[in-house]
Amino acid sequence: MDTTTNTRRGRLLTWLENGTAREIREKAGLSPAKLAERVGGISRVTLYRCEKERHLPRDRDAAVRYYEALAQLRDEQEGAGRGSAI
């Protein structure tokens, strides 16, 4: 497993443990089912359990995709929060 995969999985675990993953999802207005659809290869039940029990999906690739989906949502939220200064 490469360093990038480990880093992304580590960040996802941190986000799950401190509630950031759920917060990002909820701010985006997504249900666990909708985010699971967006991630692909992960069920809504798995995503819900990951948030509730604060653990990574067993599938390493799914964990990386889950992290990347959350990171994209977070970036979109931060960009929208800045607004324009016109």
Helices and strands as residue ranges (DSSP letters): H 3-17, H 20-27, H 32-39, H 44-53, H 60-82
